């Protein structure tokens, strides 16, 4: 442990701690534009400069380790002047157009300029060439707004292990983007949107579906229904000044009705449906392997995260047979809404518009995949991120905080607590185990309050095992089997896990993969900027939602049971296969 002072305040920090980390632990704020939690510092933005006694120049707090007896000033005149000049230089190259920018009032550069008292830009010169890359269904890049902080590079390479974005060139001519200045559709981009989630300005953002949704709502010939993913209820409130992790489920339902949707439903309904299909698929694979002696692709991987699907198609096509054939809950909902629900209310599939509210930009890509037309038309028409829904509510003049709490509509709005936890890393695994264990034993999962603690939390790769004993007669072939499961989140962690499975170092029966750090609660379309503290608050809120429900297991959802009785038949049945299952194909990485 080392002793130092920051702004005259005595602080103790471990050896190797940076000045930035030591200051934050003491409640002292040092502004940054390039720093990302848990990543190697780049010192690219030069905004975190501090004055260290005895040092010849100002030091970057994000990369300078503390030393015993160090004296640091974070707010001296010299520091303020240097930071102000750095921001002025950034602004001189930045084609901001703040008044019409997507990030207006949500821009870290704008906020920092205001904080530092920048009222004019004393430097004049060239600006970066304006080049818009709108080549993908999920993301839009605007090079003229890029401040070269390299956060997107860090998150894409270090956190996601994809490397679709890299700095090219030198000095003013540096361009951040795909290799050879290609568009994003020319490289192996999984469209997870983590780059858009960490970008401090408007250089990368989601492709907006807002205008399309407004047009649908205003078209009297269309029946427009909306589904909301479980992660939205723990994050949407942040768009309206609520603390991270505040549950706003009821206000969200009221806001969606006020926007004019004809049906306000819950993706949780088809999360429960996913568990019924996916759990049955897992048990079927185990039976074929253990009883029939077939060479069955195991472990089985979850398939609800479209960024992960893209990653597997690009980098690990050998594991595509291991993917569950289940569509994601979003796509299951679209197929069910435009068939089962459309029939119930007497509407043709082509006259129904299904809108999703998702924490994920890759869902925009997923909805337009050619495999996703089980209803005869595109099953999901538009996908809004959490941020886009927040903007729509504000645009409509709705006072979100004044709204009363209301319930989701039936039948596609009824769900279990198990469906809620799909939002968290480990949640799909826990929900599946709650149902699968009870179906084969007749007893509830023997875990504290039904929670499978080893697969919860923010550890990058997690695993658990459970011995199957005292089974119902029809499942006797599993007696004594030790079921091994694993969970990963963040694709760099997933790559490590896949390599262990590929080489035989690790063996599992069932694996959950989430593209984004923390799972959907940390998705690329969530309110910015998400760090681990915010992820934990959102996760806690989701677990509270689960624990507050009287129904906490997917197989107990009566509305799902009615869907099977009246329409689908049985899990993995003929109609289920037509509507709820699919296959994926290898892509050539660029």
C-alpha positions, 0 to 999 in steps of 0.5 A: 500500500502506498500513501499519496495526496490528491488535492491535499487529501491523504489517500492510500492506494495499492501499488500499480493503481493509476492516479485516475483509479486512486482519485475515483476511489476517493470521490475525486473526479478527473474527466476522461474521453478515452478511458474504458473500465477494465481496459488498458489505458491509451492516453489518447485524449489527453483530457485527464492531465494532472499536475504531479509535484516534481514531474517535468510535464503534466501526466495522464492520470489514466496511465500514470501509476501512483507512487509513495509520497506522490503529490497530485493536483487535479484542478490547478490553473495549469491543469485547467488551461491544458484541459481547456486547450485540448478540448478547444483543439478537439472542437476545432476539428469536430464537425459537431452540428450540435443542434441537430446531432443525435447526441445533443445533450448526451455528448461527453465532449459537449458536456466537457466543453461546458464544464471547462468554460469553453465559449469560443474556439480560438483555433481554425483549420481543416476538419475531417472529411464527412463520410457517412457509413450507413452500410449495415442494418444496425449502425451508422458511422460519421467520420466527421464527428470522430475525435479519435479517442479510440474507445470503439477500437478498445471495446471492439478488440479487447472486450469483444475480440472482433477487431472490426475497427482500427486506427489508420493513418497518422496525425490529422489524417488518422481515420478510425474504422474498418481496414482499408477504410472499408464500410462496416458491411465489408468486414466481420462486424457482429453489429453488437453496438458496443462501439456506439455504446462507448462513443463519447460523441455522435461518430457511431450510433444505431440506425434509427427506426423511429421515423418508420415507427411513427409512420406505422402508428399514423397508418390507420390501416395497420395494427401496430403492436410492441414488445419490450425486452426484459432489460428495458424496464431496468434502464429506460428510467435513466432517460428520464432522470431516474437512478440506474436500476430503477424499475419502470415497467408500469410507466413504460407500458403506459408510455407505449399506450400513450404513443398509440400502440394497439397492443403492448406486450412483453418479450418475456412471454416468448422468453418463457416460450423459448425455455419450453422449446430450448429445454425440450431440445436439450433434453432431446439431444441428451436422450439421443446421445445417452440412450440412442448412442447418436453422435449429437452436437454437444454442448448445446449453445443458446441462440438468443443473442444475435451478435453471438450468432454473427460471431459464430457464423464468422469465426466458429462455423464448426460450432453452428450445429451446436447452436440451439435451433430456437429463434430468439425471443424477439423473433419468436414473438414476431412469428407468434404475433403475426399468426396466433395473435393475428388470427385471434383478432382477425388481422392479416399478417401483412396488416400487422406491424410488430415493433420491438424495444430492445437493448441491442443494436444487433436485433435490428440486423436480426429482424431482417435476416431472410430466415425470419419470415415464418409468418409469410412476411417479415416477422418483426418490422422495426426495432427501437433501442432503449435510447430511441424509445426514450427519444420518442416518448420525449418527442411525443411530449409525454411526462414519463415521471407523471405516468401511472403504472399499468400492466402489459396486455394479454395474452402475449404480456403474461410472463414468469420471473424466469423470463425477466432474468433473460436480461442478465448474464447467466439468466437464460441458463438459470431459467432453463435449469429451473424448468428442466430440473423440475420437469425431470424430477418433479421437484423445484431446483434445489438452489437458494431462492431458485438462483443458480449463484455460480452462473450469476455476476460479472465474471467473464466465464462461469460454470456450474454442475448439478447431479441429476438424481431421483428422476421421474421414470421417463427420465431414468436414462439421466439418473446419476448424470452430472450436468455441466453448464457454462456461461460467458458474456463479452465475445472475447471471453466467449472466444476463450471458452470456445477454444477450451471446448474446441481443444477438449480442455473443457466439456459441457452439456449446455452453454449460454453466450451473451454478446455484451458485457453483463448480458442484455442489461449492458447492451449496445442500445442501452443508456450511456455510459454503462460501467460495472456499477451500473450493470450491477444496479440493473441486474439487481433490479431484474432479480428483484422483478423476478423475485417479486412475481408469484410465477417464477418458472417458465413452464408455469406460464398459463398463457404459454400453455394455452398457446401450445393447447390451441395453436402450437401443439407441443414443444418441438412439434411440427408447427413449433418447428415452422414458426420458432426454429431456424438454422444459421450458415457460415460467413466468410470473415473479411 
